[in-house]
Every structure is written in C-alpha cells, then in structure tokens.
Amino acid sequence: MARKEETTIDVAGREVRLSSPSKVVFPARADRGDGRGPERAITKLDVVEYYLAVAGPALLHLRERPGSLKRYLDGIDGEPFFQKRLPRTAPDWLPDATVTFPSGRTARELVVVDAAHLVWALQQGTIDFNPWPVRRADLDRPDELRIDLDPTPEASWDDIRRTALCVGEILEEHGLVGWPKTSGSRGIHVNVRIRPEHEFAGVRRAAVALAREAERRLPGVASARWWKEERSGVFLDFNQNARDRTVASAWSLRPVPDAWVSMPLRWEDVPDAELADFRIDTVPDLLDRHGDPHAAIDEHAGSLQGLLELARIDEEERGLPDAPWPPNYPKQPGEPPRVQPSRARRDA
C-alpha cells in the first residue's frame, strides 16, 4: 500500500501534521470547465501558507474567541459541514471554551490563540473561520457588534457600498468606531468593538436600532425588514448578533471559485473597493505594502449607550416592537408574531 502523503508545519513552537498537502481545495479554471476559479489549482498547503502569511492580523480578530469548525473535506466543490464540538482526538494543547447555545445545550469549541491552532483547524478541512463575538473570559457578553450587509438579488454593489458608508456615519454619531471589510462573498461587514457590558439580547437590540436608522436614511436602498418578501436593496442582518450566530472573520479565505478573502478596509477605501481585488494571491502582498487597516481596532472599544437610546426612541416614541428573531430561538418578550406578513394578511 502506498504511503499516505503528509508533511509537518513548524509554527508557534509546535510541529503540526498536515496530511495530503497537495490535495486540491480550489480547482483551477480548466478543471472546473466554467471559466471561473484560479488559473492554477490551490492546494491545502497553499491555504496553510496563505494563513501563515496573514496570521498576525488574522489573529487580532480570532484570538480568545470560540468557534465551530466548518469543514470542507472535498474542497469547495464538496458539501461542508459544521462541527460544533472539538473531536475527542484533538490534541491537549488546543485551547477550548464551553459555549451555550439558544437551546440550552453546550459544546466545547476551539479557541484560536496562535498560528499553530490555525494550522490544526486547516488540517481538519477549514477554509474560513467563523468566531463568536465574545472572548473566552466572558462568554455571555459580546465585545463586538457586527453589521452584516446582505444584498437582495436586485441590489447593486454600489448600493452595498453606500449602505456601508451610511452605517459608518451612524456609528460615529453614536460614539462608536466601525471597521469595514468585504465579506469575501457578496457583501460588506462592519465590525464594532464594544465594551462587554451587555448580553447578546442587548447587543442585538442596538443592531436593530442601527438597521432601522439606516433604512430611514436610505429608503429603498437599506432595509431592516427580516421577512424576505418585505426587503429591498441591502438588508442589515441584525440577527447576526444573536447568540451562536457568526460571520467569517477578517482575512478569512472564502469558499468561492476565485478564492476571495474577507478583506479589512479603511473607510476611504470603501467607495472603490471591489470584491475580486482581494484574493489568496493578492492579499499577502497588499498586507506587506499597506499594512493592516484594522491594526488599531482593539484600541476603540466603545459604549452602546447611544444606539440603545435610539432603540428606546424607536420603541417608546415611534411604537416599533422588537424585530423577529430566527425561528430556532425561544420566543422573546415584546417580539411580534413569527408569521410571514403575507400569510398574516391572508389569515386576517
């Protein structure tokens, strides 16, 4: 029997085994037959080398945060699966944290602290990292508010950029600093470091208020409507701030044909940013030439007081109830009925 191919990566004072380093993760254009994808195939070892090249700034967004493993055992053309719990065979040098899901169940998840932990996760078939917005020291109080700009099919890329700039203005007016990045897929994320003073429900409440304010300022372009039949333009997905909801972290590779990256941006970069500019083969050089746009993110943790006051105004003066929660969450106080609006009209 032929010996299975493997190599060893020396990183962060450890030797981490990497099996099948030449395994294709992103097929080449010729292999795909659809004109999409990189010119040459991107292997498992290429993915590891990319993450080692950006490990410093990537760890700024991952360090001390739990996260499940999103495993692509057959590359991007295979069906991924989420592994919420660390396998029993995981080495004892891996940090972990026990998180609680909305159902009340718990799981021991990986906590990335250094580059060796990154490489171990990549060995498991990880492509992108999706950490919780909490640190291991306090798993119930987020230290990050996340704005996920999710375009509807009719929204343009310019609509997404306009909405992101509007979000930046709202945050600044309410005493917060936003840090934009491409999603690496279709949209833009804006991360906001906050002081860990509120539980998930409070952070989500602030995100709902921000989304509604953006909708008021950009009618027809920005949307705070949970039900898809009511949305237009760019949806600000406030429910990404509910417990156990995650988004791809900054510098993460995304499982799309051209190996795009969730790329940190400066606000002045947003008007001209293009998703296709940030790929596995371009981002390390951009980092070397221009540095990390989010290097100072941890220095700007702010208070949610301003956005929560906006939420109070929406609720008490404008008469707006809480927005709907995802269906797998317990019914929340003040939440409207979880009934699709068109069905509610038919029933009425």
N, C-alpha and C positions, 0 to 999 in steps of 0.2 A: 504494500500500500504506500502511495506517495506521501511524503511528509507534508503536513499542512504548513502553508506559508505563514510566517509571523515575523515580527521584529520587536525591538524594545525601544521605548522612548525614555530618555533620561530627562526628567523635568522636576523642578522644585524639590530636589534631593531624593527623588524616588525613581525607580525603574518600573515603568508601566508597560505591560504587554499589549501589543497591538496585533491582532490576528488579521489575516487577509488584507494587508496594506494596499495591495493593487486592485482590490475589489472596486468596481465602478459604482459611484454614488450618483453622479450626474452624467448621463450618457452624452456622447458627442452628437453634433447635428446629424452626421451621416448615419449614426446608429439609430437615431430617432426617426429619420425619414420624413420629418415635418418641417425642416428648415429652422427649427428652434433649438436652443441649447448652446453650450460652449463649442468652440471649434474642435477641441480635443476633450476626451473623456476626463472627468475629475474623479480621482480615486479617494479611497478612505484616508490614505496617507496625505493626500493634498488637503483634505478637510482638516486633518490634525495640524498640518503645517500652517494653514491659514489661521487657526485659532491661537497657535503659539505666537504668531506674528502680531496679533492684536490682543494678547492675553492681558496686558496691563490695563488698558482702558475697559476691556470687556469685564474684567473682574470688579471694576468700580460699580457696575450695575448688578453683579451677581453675588458678590461676597456676603456671606452670612444669611443668604435668602434660601429657604427651602424651595424645591421644585420637583415635579414628577419628570420621568424620563419619557420623551416622545421618540420612539424607536422606529427607525426605517431599516429593517433587516435586509431589504432588497433594493435599497437606493430609493430615489424619489419616485420611480415608477411603481414601486410596491405599495402595499397598504400599510400605513403606520399604525401603531397602537400606543396608547398611554399606559405606562407602568407607574401606578401611583405609589407603590411600595418598593423600597430597596430590596433587591433579591437577597435571599439568605446567604448566597455565596459571595456577597460583596465583601471586599477586604475590610479589616477592622480599622484601617487608617482613614476611612472615609467619614467625614463629619455628617451628622444627620440631625433631624428635628422631627418631633411627632406633632403633626398638624391635625386639626379637627375640621371635618367637612360639614356642610349645612345639614346633612342627615344625622350628625352626631357621631358618626364613625371616625376613627382615627387612622393615621398611617405614618410610618417612619419614612421620611423623604430625604433625598440627598441635599446637603447644603454645600455649595461650592465655596471654597475658601482660597484655593490656589490652583495653579495651572495643572498640577497632577490630577486634581479632581475633574478638571475639564477633559483631559485626555481619557480618563477612565470612562466618563459618560460617552465620549465619542466612540470608544471601543464597543459600547453597547448599541451603537447604531443611531445615536443622537445626531441631528443636524442643527436644529435651533434649540435654544434654551429659553424656558418659559418660567421664570421665578415668581414666587408670591411677592406682593408689595410690602412684606414685613421682614424684620430681621429675627434671627433665632432668639435674641434676648427678650423679645416681646412679640409673640405670635398672634396676638389678638388686636394689636393697634398698628395699622399701617404707617409707614414713614414715607409713603409715596402715593400721590393721587395720579391716576392715569387717564388720559383722554385719548380714546381710540376713534379716529375719524374713518368711518366705514362708508364708502360711497355706494349709492344705489346705482343700478345699471345706467341710468341716464346722466349721472354726474360726470363732469369732466375733471381732468387732473387740475385744471386751473381752479375749479370750484373747491377742490380739496385744499389747495394752497391758500386760497382766500379764507377758507374757514379756519385753517391753522393760524393764520396771522390774526384773525379776529379773536381766537382763543388766547393768543399771546397778549393781546391788548386787555382782555377781560381779566386775565390773571394779574397783570401788572397793576390794574386799577384796584384790585382787591388784595394787594400786598404780597403777591406770590410771583415766583420766577418759573417760567416754563422752559423746558428743554426739548426742542422738537427733533424728531428723527423720522426717516422714512420707515414704513412698516416692512419694506422689502417684498411686499406682495402687491397691494393695490392702493394703500392709503398712507396716512401720516399718523404717528403717535406723538403726544406731548406728555412728557413726564414731569411731575412737580414734586420736589422733595418737601415734605411737611414734617412738623414735629409730631411724634407718635402720641397724640393726646386724645384721639377718638378711635372708637372701634369701627369695624367695617361699615356698619349702617350709617354712621355719621359721615364718613368719607364719601360714601355713595350719595348721601343727601346733598353734599356740597357739589358733587359732579352733576347731579340732576339740575341744580340751580344754574350751574355754568352752562350746561347744554341748552336750557331754556332761554338764557340770556343771549347766547349765540344765535338761536333761532329768531329772537326778536330783532337782532341787529342785521341778520342776513336772511330775510324771509324768502323762502323758495330755494335757498342755497344750503343753509344749515338746518338740520332737523333734530328735534328732541323727542320724536314720536317712536315709541317702542314697537308698535304694530307696523309691519312692513307695508300694509295697504295704505297707511297714513303718511309714510315717509316720502320726502322728495329731496333730491340733492344729496347732501352728506350727513349721515346720521352720526351724532356724537354718542357713542355707546357707553352710557353712564354705568350700565350693569357690569362692565369690566372691573368695577371697584367693589363688587360683592365678594364675599368670602369664596375662596377657591377658584376665582376667575383670574386668568393670567394672559399676558401677551408676550410676544417674542421680545427678548431683551436687546438692547443696543449692541451692535456688532455681530449679532447672530446671522449666520447663513440662513437663507430661507429655501424650502424645498420647491423651488420653481425652476424651469428649464435652464435659465441663464445664470443660475447661482447668484441671485441678488442678495444684498446684505441690508439688514436694518441699520441704516447709516445715521449716526448723530450729525445734526446740522446746527449751524448758528442761525439766528433769526434772519440775518441779512442774506443767507443762502437760500431760504425757502422759496422766494419768488422765481428762481431759476432752476431749482432742483429737479432732476429727472430720475425716476426710479432706476432706469437702465444704466445710469452712470456709476452705480455703486455695486460692484460685483466682486467675486472672490479674487479676480485677477487685477482689480484696480484699487481696492480699498487699502491694502497694506502700504502701497506707495503714497496714497493720499494721506494716510496717517503719518508716514515718515516726513512728508513735505509740509504738512499744515498742522500737525499736532492733533490732539484730542479736543474737539469742540465742546465736550461736556466735562472737561477736566475739573472744573470748579463746582460741579453740581452739589457735592456734599456740603459746600460752604453756604448754601442758600436754602436751608430748611425754614419754611415759613409757617404761619398760623392759618387755619381755615376759618377764622372768625369772620372775615369779610364775606366769603362765599356762604357761610351759614346764616349770616344776616340777610343775604339775598334770598336764601331758601325760606327764611321766616317771612319775608315780604311776599314771596310767591304764595305761601300757604295762607297767611292771615289777611293780607290785603288784596291779593289777586284771586284768592279762592281756589288755588291749584292743589289738588291732592297729590299724594306720593305717586310716582310713576310705577308702572308694573314691574314686578321682579320676574326673573326667569322661572319657568314652571317647576323646576326641581327644588325650589326654595320654599320654606314654610310661608304661609300667608302672613303678611306684615301689618302692623297697626296702621290704619289710615290708607292702606293700599286699595285702589279701585278694583272692581271685579276683573278677574283674569279671563275676560271674554273678548274675542275678536270683535272690533267695533261693528263690522257689517253683520255679524251674527247677532249681536245685541240689538241692532235695529230691526232685524227680521223677527226676533223673539218678541220685541215690543209691539 
